[in-house]
């Protein structure tokens, strides 16, 4: 495990807020000069702490209005079945996340598609044909309350809380 200090945590929090910052902007934000800042970022990249950089895309803007959370059960839990299922899921662009879980379901997946007809087609043409699938229980997302892309970094500076309204006493 890579050992993070306060500066590393601050760097990770700043990069998660905006990964397009220059090294100079990043260094100023965390109280370092540019060279040590750049070195810390490169070290965290090399250690796998920082796995990559990307853009956050508004799914509805690109025509993916329907988000579905689905619980998937497999017929059996042999190494081969699990490996084949996970490989097929990784290759499916509509499945944007997949987690092996405890509880009633073997896996939880998030699926992004255009509409309910597209989801029905996805179920019949793709999901039911995934290796080992025996049961899928779907929940359509009505509203995204929170869809954070970052990781909470312990000890990193937190975003400021909204100001509380003063109470007026009578």
VOPA-930175 format. One record per atom (N, C-alpha, C): residue number from 1; atom name; x, y, z. Coordinates in steps of 0.02 Angstrom, whole numbers. Example, Ala and Ser with C-alpha at 12.3 -4.5 7.8 and 13.67 -1.06 7.14 Angstrom:
PT  pos  site       x       y       z
PT    1     N     660    -284     390
PT    1    CA     615    -225     390
PT    1     C     660    -165     390
PT    2     N     642    -112     354
PT    2    CA     684     -53     357
PT    2     C     645       2     394
# end
This chain:
PT  pos  site       x       y       z
PT    1     N      42     -59       0
PT    1    CA       0       0       0
PT    1     C      44      62       0
PT    2     N      27     110     -41
PT    2    CA      63     173     -46
PT    2     C      45     215      15
PT    3     N      94     243      49
PT    3    CA      82     283     108
PT    3     C      73     356      88
PT    4     N      14     383     102
PT    4    CA      -2     452      84
PT    4     C      11     498     143
PT    5     N      40     556     129
PT    5    CA      44     608     181
PT    5     C      -8     662     165
PT    6     N     -10     714     205
PT    6    CA     -61     766     196
PT    6     C     -56     799     127
PT    7     N       4     810     102
PT    7    CA      13     842      36
PT    7     C     -13     796     -19
PT    8     N       0     731     -14
PT    8    CA     -25     683     -63
PT    8     C    -101     683     -63
PT    9     N    -131     684      -4
PT    9    CA    -204     684       1
PT    9     C    -233     747     -30
PT   10     N    -201     804     -16
PT   10    CA    -224     867     -45
PT   10     C    -217     866    -121
PT   11     N    -163     837    -146
PT   11    CA    -154     831    -218
PT   11     C    -209     788    -249
PT   12     N    -224     731    -218
PT   12    CA    -276     687    -244
PT   12     C    -344     721    -245
PT   13     N    -359     757    -191
PT   13    CA    -423     793    -188
PT   13     C    -426     846    -242
PT   14     N    -372     883    -252
PT   14    CA    -371     936    -303
PT   14     C    -376     907    -373
PT   15     N    -342     852    -385
PT   15    CA    -346     820    -451
PT   15     C    -415     792    -465
PT   16     N    -448     766    -414
PT   16    CA    -516     740    -424
PT   16     C    -565     797    -438
PT   17     N    -553     856    -410
PT   17    CA    -596     913    -425
PT   17     C    -586     938    -496
PT   18     N    -522     940    -518
PT   18    CA    -505     965    -585
PT   18     C    -438     937    -606
PT   19     N    -439     885    -648
PT   19    CA    -376     854    -669
PT   19     C    -342     891    -726
PT   20     N    -373     944    -749
PT   20    CA    -343     983    -804
PT   20     C    -300    1041    -780
PT   21     N    -290    1045    -715
PT   21    CA    -248    1099    -688
PT   21     C    -175    1089    -711
PT   22     N    -141    1145    -720
PT   22    CA     -70    1141    -734
PT   22     C     -34    1121    -670
PT   23     N      27    1099    -676
PT   23    CA      67    1081    -617
PT   23     C      75    1143    -572
PT   24     N      82    1201    -602
PT   24    CA      89    1263    -563
PT   24     C      26    1278    -524
PT   25     N     -32    1270    -555
PT   25    CA     -95    1281    -519
PT   25     C    -105    1230    -463
PT   26     N     -89    1168    -478
PT   26    CA     -95    1115    -429
PT   26     C     -48    1127    -370
PT   27     N      14    1145    -385
PT   27    CA      63    1159    -333
PT   27     C      40    1216    -288
PT   28     N      14    1269    -318
PT   28    CA     -10    1326    -279
PT   28     C     -68    1307    -235
PT   29     N    -112    1263    -261
PT   29    CA    -171    1242    -223
PT   29     C    -154    1202    -161
PT   30     N     -97    1166    -162
PT   30    CA     -80    1123    -105
PT   30     C     -19    1147     -66
PT   31     N       8    1204     -87
PT   31    CA      64    1233     -49
PT   31     C     132    1201     -63
PT   32     N     144    1183    -125
PT   32    CA     209    1155    -145
PT   32     C     237    1195    -203
PT   33     N     300    1187    -217
PT   33    CA     327    1215    -279
PT   33     C     315    1163    -334
PT   34     N     324    1184    -397
PT   34    CA     305    1143    -454
PT   34     C     342    1077    -458
PT   35     N     407    1076    -448
PT   35    CA     445    1014    -457
PT   35     C     427     960    -406
PT   36     N     424     975    -341
PT   36    CA     402     923    -294
PT   36     C     330     901    -306
PT   37     N     288     947    -328
PT   37    CA     218     930    -343
PT   37     C     216     880    -401
PT   38     N     252     896    -455
PT   38    CA     254     852    -513
PT   38     C     281     783    -494
PT   39     N     334     781    -453
PT   39    CA     364     718    -432
PT   39     C     314     676    -392
PT   40     N     278     707    -346
PT   40    CA     229     671    -306
PT   40     C     174     641    -351
PT   41     N     150     680    -399
PT   41    CA      98     655    -444
PT   41     C     125     597    -484
PT   42     N     185     603    -511
PT   42    CA     216     549    -550
PT   42     C     226     486    -508
PT   43     N     247     495    -445
PT   43    CA     256     438    -400
PT   43     C     189     403    -387
PT   44     N     135     442    -377
PT   44    CA      70     411    -365
PT   44     C      43     378    -428
PT   45     N      59     404    -487
PT   45    CA      40     371    -549
PT   45     C      77     304    -556
PT   46     N     143     306    -543
PT   46    CA     184     245    -550
PT   46     C     162     191    -500
PT   47     N     140     211    -440
PT   47    CA     118     164    -389
PT   47     C      46     139    -400
PT   48     N      11     168    -448
PT   48    CA     -57     148    -462
PT   48     C    -109     181    -419
PT   49     N     -88     229    -377
PT   49    CA    -137     267    -337
PT   49     C    -181     308    -384
PT   50     N    -149     341    -432
PT   50    CA    -185     377    -485
PT   50     C    -187     330    -545
PT   51     N    -247     307    -562
PT   51    CA    -253     257    -616
PT   51     C    -265     289    -684
PT   52     N    -283     352    -686
PT   52    CA    -295     384    -750
PT   52     C    -330     450    -741
PT   53     N    -343     482    -797
PT   53    CA    -376     547    -799
PT   53     C    -432     543    -851
PT   54     N    -485     581    -840
PT   54    CA    -539     579    -889
PT   54     C    -587     636    -882
PT   55     N    -634     638    -927
PT   55    CA    -686     689    -927
PT   55     C    -750     659    -899
PT   56     N    -788     699    -863
PT   56    CA    -853     677    -838
PT   56     C    -905     699    -890
PT   57     N    -939     651    -920
PT   57    CA    -986     665    -974
PT   57     C   -1057     661    -947
PT   58     N   -1098     710    -964
PT   58    CA   -1168     708    -945
PT   58     C   -1203     657    -990
PT   59     N   -1226     603    -960
PT   59    CA   -1254     547    -999
PT   59     C   -1314     567   -1039
PT   60     N   -1357     610   -1012
PT   60    CA   -1417     630   -1049
PT   60     C   -1399     671   -1111
PT   61     N   -1345     710   -1107
PT   61    CA   -1323     750   -1164
PT   61     C   -1301     707   -1223
PT   62     N   -1281     645   -1209
PT   62    CA   -1260     600   -1263
PT   62     C   -1313     546   -1277
PT   63     N   -1374     559   -1255
PT   63    CA   -1430     516   -1272
PT   63     C   -1441     455   -1227
PT   64     N   -1408     453   -1169
PT   64    CA   -1417     396   -1124
PT   64     C   -1461     417   -1065
PT   65     N   -1526     424   -1079
PT   65    CA   -1572     450   -1029
PT   65     C   -1591     400    -975
PT   66     N   -1585     335    -989
PT   66    CA   -1607     285    -941
PT   66     C   -1548     252    -906
PT   67     N   -1550     253    -840
PT   67    CA   -1500     220    -799
PT   67     C   -1536     165    -760
PT   68     N   -1509     104    -763
PT   68    CA   -1541      47    -729
PT   68     C   -1489      13    -685
PT   69     N   -1508      -1    -624
PT   69    CA   -1467     -40    -578
PT   69     C   -1497    -110    -578
PT   70     N   -1455    -159    -592
PT   70    CA   -1481    -227    -597
PT   70     C   -1441    -275    -554
PT   71     N   -1477    -320    -522
PT   71    CA   -1446    -373    -482
PT   71     C   -1446    -436    -525
PT   72     N   -1388    -468    -529
PT   72    CA   -1380    -527    -573
PT   72     C   -1360    -587    -531
PT   73     N   -1392    -643    -545
PT   73    CA   -1373    -707    -513
PT   73     C   -1348    -755    -566
PT   74     N   -1298    -794    -547
PT   74    CA   -1270    -844    -592
PT   74     C   -1296    -913    -575
PT   75     N   -1296    -957    -625
PT   75    CA   -1320   -1026    -615
PT   75     C   -1273   -1065    -569
PT   76     N   -1209   -1053    -577
PT   76    CA   -1159   -1086    -536
PT   76     C   -1100   -1039    -526
PT   77     N   -1059   -1055    -477
PT   77    CA   -1004   -1011    -459
PT   77     C    -936   -1043    -471
PT   78     N    -931   -1079    -526
PT   78    CA    -867   -1109    -542
PT   78     C    -820   -1054    -567
PT   79     N    -756   -1068    -562
PT   79    CA    -706   -1019    -583
PT   79     C    -715   -1001    -657
PT   80     N    -730   -1050    -698
PT   80    CA    -738   -1039    -770
PT   80     C    -800    -995    -784
PT   81     N    -856   -1010    -752
PT   81    CA    -917    -971    -762
PT   81     C    -908    -899    -741
PT   82     N    -878    -889    -683
PT   82    CA    -866    -821    -658
PT   82     C    -819    -784    -705
PT   83     N    -766    -815    -726
PT   83    CA    -718    -783    -771
PT   83     C    -752    -764    -837
PT   84     N    -790    -810    -866
PT   84    CA    -825    -795    -930
PT   84     C    -876    -739    -921
PT   85     N    -914    -740    -867
PT   85    CA    -963    -687    -854
PT   85     C    -928    -620    -848
PT   86     N    -876    -616    -807
PT   86    CA    -842    -553    -796
PT   86     C    -808    -528    -860
PT   87     N    -781    -572    -900
PT   87    CA    -751    -552    -964
PT   87     C    -805    -523   -1011
PT   88     N    -863    -555   -1014
PT   88    CA    -917    -532   -1057
PT   88     C    -944    -464   -1034
PT   89     N    -949    -455    -968
PT   89    CA    -972    -391    -940
PT   89     C    -923    -336    -958
PT   90     N    -858    -349    -950
PT   90    CA    -807    -299    -965
PT   90     C    -810    -277   -1038
PT   91     N    -832    -321   -1083
PT   91    CA    -835    -306   -1154
PT   91     C    -900    -272   -1175
PT   92     N    -948    -265   -1129
PT   92    CA   -1014    -238   -1146
PT   92     C   -1016    -163   -1132
PT   93     N   -1021    -120   -1182
PT   93    CA   -1018     -48   -1171
PT   93     C   -1077     -20   -1131
PT   94     N   -1135     -51   -1134
PT   94    CA   -1193     -26   -1097
PT   94     C   -1186     -36   -1021
PT   95     N   -1146     -85   -1001
PT   95    CA   -1134     -96    -930
PT   95     C   -1075     -53    -910
PT   96     N   -1089       0    -871
PT   96    CA   -1036      48    -854
PT   96     C   -1003      33    -787
PT   97     N   -1034      -9    -746
PT   97    CA   -1002     -31    -685
PT   97     C   -1030    -100    -666
PT   98     N    -988    -139    -632
PT   98    CA   -1008    -205    -611
PT   98     C    -970    -222    -546
PT   99     N   -1007    -246    -497
PT   99    CA    -978    -263    -433
PT   99     C    -999    -333    -413
PT  100     N    -952    -374    -391
PT  100    CA    -967    -438    -362
PT  100     C    -990    -423    -290
PT  101     N   -1048    -449    -270
PT  101    CA   -1077    -428    -207
PT  101     C   -1096    -488    -162
PT  102     N   -1106    -472     -99
PT  102    CA   -1135    -520     -52
PT  102     C   -1210    -508     -51
PT  103     N   -1246    -551     -18
PT  103    CA   -1319    -541     -12
PT  103     C   -1356    -582     -64
PT  104     N   -1414    -558     -83
PT  104    CA   -1459    -596    -127
PT  104     C   -1433    -602    -199
PT  105     N   -1394    -553    -222
PT  105    CA   -1369    -554    -291
PT  105     C   -1295    -571    -292
PT  106     N   -1274    -602    -347
PT  106    CA   -1203    -616    -356
PT  106     C   -1165    -555    -381
PT  107     N   -1199    -514    -423
PT  107    CA   -1169    -454    -452
PT  107     C   -1221    -398    -453
PT  108     N   -1197    -337    -449
PT  108    CA   -1238    -278    -461
PT  108     C   -1206    -241    -520
PT  109     N   -1247    -224    -569
PT  109    CA   -1222    -188    -627
PT  109     C   -1262    -124    -637
PT  110     N   -1229     -75    -669
PT  110    CA   -1263     -14    -689
PT  110     C   -1262     -13    -765
PT  111     N   -1321      -3    -794
PT  111    CA   -1329      -3    -867
PT  111     C   -1355      65    -889
PT  112     N   -1324      94    -941
PT  112    CA   -1346     157    -969
PT  112     C   -1369     144   -1041
PT  113     N   -1431     163   -1055
PT  113    CA   -1460     155   -1122
PT  113     C   -1504     215   -1138
PT  114     N   -1529     217   -1200
PT  114    CA   -1569     274   -1223
PT  114     C   -1637     279   -1188
PT  115     N   -1673     223   -1184
PT  115    CA   -1741     224   -1158
PT  115     C   -1761     153   -1136
PT  116     N   -1823     146   -1114
PT  116    CA   -1846      82   -1088
PT  116     C   -1848      28   -1142
PT  117     N   -1864      46   -1204
PT  117    CA   -1864      -2   -1259
PT  117     C   -1792     -26   -1272
PT  118     N   -1744      19   -1266
PT  118    CA   -1674       0   -1274
PT  118     C   -1652     -47   -1218
PT  119     N   -1678     -36   -1158
PT  119    CA   -1660     -80   -1102
PT  119     C   -1690    -149   -1113
PT  120     N   -1752    -152   -1137
PT  120    CA   -1783    -216   -1151
PT  120     C   -1742    -254   -1204
PT  121     N   -1720    -218   -1256
PT  121    CA   -1679    -250   -1307
PT  121     C   -1612    -272   -1278
PT  122     N   -1583    -232   -1234
PT  122    CA   -1520    -250   -1201
PT  122     C   -1530    -315   -1160
PT  123     N   -1585    -320   -1124
PT  123    CA   -1598    -380   -1084
PT  123     C   -1600    -442   -1128
PT  124     N   -1640    -438   -1182
PT  124    CA   -1650    -498   -1224
PT  124     C   -1590    -513   -1268
PT  125     N   -1558    -461   -1295
PT  125    CA   -1503    -472   -1342
PT  125     C   -1435    -482   -1309
PT  126     N   -1428    -456   -1247
PT  126    CA   -1362    -457   -1215
PT  126     C   -1363    -490   -1146
PT  127     N   -1399    -459   -1100
PT  127    CA   -1394    -479   -1029
PT  127     C   -1414    -551   -1017
PT  128     N   -1471    -573   -1045
PT  128    CA   -1492    -642   -1034
PT  128     C   -1446    -693   -1067
PT  129     N   -1404    -669   -1113
PT  129    CA   -1357    -713   -1148
PT  129     C   -1287    -712   -1118
PT  130     N   -1277    -672   -1065
PT  130    CA   -1212    -671   -1032
PT  130     C   -1199    -740   -1002
PT  131     N   -1137    -764   -1002
PT  131    CA   -1121    -830    -976
PT  131     C   -1144    -840    -904
PT  132     N   -1183    -893    -892
PT  132    CA   -1202    -912    -825
PT  132     C   -1260    -875    -794
PT  133     N   -1290    -827    -828
PT  133    CA   -1343    -787    -797
PT  133     C   -1407    -828    -791
PT  134     N   -1435    -827    -731
PT  134    CA   -1497    -863    -719
PT  134     C   -1554    -815    -702
PT  135     N   -1538    -757    -672
PT  135    CA   -1590    -711    -650
PT  135     C   -1563    -640    -649
PT  136     N   -1606    -592    -672
PT  136    CA   -1589    -521    -669
PT  136     C   -1649    -484    -639
PT  137     N   -1635    -443    -588
PT  137    CA   -1687    -402    -557
PT  137     C   -1667    -329    -569
PT  138     N   -1710    -292    -605
PT  138    CA   -1693    -224    -627
PT  138     C   -1729    -172    -586
PT  139     N   -1694    -116    -573
PT  139    CA   -1723     -58    -541
PT  139     C   -1706       3    -584
PT  140     N   -1757      37    -609
PT  140    CA   -1746      97    -650
PT  140     C   -1732     156    -604
PT  141     N   -1680     193    -619
PT  141    CA   -1663     252    -579
PT  141     C   -1710     308    -598
PT  142     N   -1745     336    -549
PT  142    CA   -1791     392    -560
PT  142     C   -1754     459    -560
PT  143     N   -1705     465    -514
PT  143    CA   -1668     527    -508
PT  143     C   -1601     512    -477
PT  144     N   -1548     543    -504
PT  144    CA   -1482     537    -474
PT  144     C   -1478     588    -417
PT  145     N   -1472     564    -357
PT  145    CA   -1465     608    -300
PT  145     C   -1392     628    -290
PT  146     N   -1348     579    -301
PT  146    CA   -1276     592    -296
PT  146     C   -1241     542    -341
PT  147     N   -1200     568    -384
PT  147    CA   -1161     525    -429
PT  147     C   -1089     550    -428
PT  148     N   -1056     540    -373
PT  148    CA    -987     564    -365
PT  148     C    -940     518    -402
PT  149     N    -893     547    -437
PT  149    CA    -844     507    -473
PT  149     C    -780     498    -435
PT  150     N    -771     537    -382
PT  150    CA    -709     535    -345
PT  150     C    -710     487    -287
PT  151     N    -652     481    -256
PT  151    CA    -643     439    -198
PT  151     C    -631     484    -138
PT  152     N    -667     473     -83
PT  152    CA    -654     515     -24
PT  152     C    -585     500       4
PT  153     N    -543     550       4
PT  153    CA    -474     541      26
PT  153     C    -469     565      99
PT  154     N    -458     519     145
PT  154    CA    -455     536     216
PT  154     C    -401     588     229
PT  155     N    -420     640     265
PT  155    CA    -372     692     282
PT  155     C    -366     746     231
PT  156     N    -397     739     172
PT  156    CA    -394     791     121
PT  156     C    -439     848     140
PT  157     N    -423     908     119
PT  157    CA    -467     965     133
PT  157     C    -536     951     104
PT  158     N    -587     967     142
PT  158    CA    -655     955     120
PT  158     C    -682    1017      85
PT  159     N    -732    1005      43
PT  159    CA    -766    1062      11
PT  159     C    -803    1100      65
PT  160     N    -806    1166      58
PT  160    CA    -841    1205     110
PT  160     C    -915    1187     113
PT  161     N    -941    1186     173
PT  161    CA   -1012    1173     182
PT  161     C   -1052    1235     168
PT  162     N   -1114    1227     145
PT  162    CA   -1156    1287     134
PT  162     C   -1167    1322     200
PT  163     N   -1169    1388     198
PT  163    CA   -1180    1427     259
PT  163     C   -1248    1412     289
PT  164     N   -1251    1406     355
PT  164    CA   -1314    1394     388
PT  164     C   -1350    1460     398
PT  165     N   -1415    1457     392
PT  165    CA   -1455    1518     402
PT  165     C   -1461    1531     477
PT  166     N   -1455    1593     494
PT  166    CA   -1462    1612     565
PT  166     C   -1535    1607     585
PT  167     N   -1544    1584     647
PT  167    CA   -1612    1581     673
PT  167     C   -1632    1649     700
PT  168     N   -1693    1666     689
PT  168    CA   -1719    1729     715
PT  168     C   -1763    1712     775
PT  169     N   -1746    1743     831
PT  169    CA   -1786    1730     891
PT  169     C   -1839    1784     899
PT  170     N   -1896    1763     920
PT  170    CA   -1951    1810     928
PT  170     C   -1952    1839     997
# end
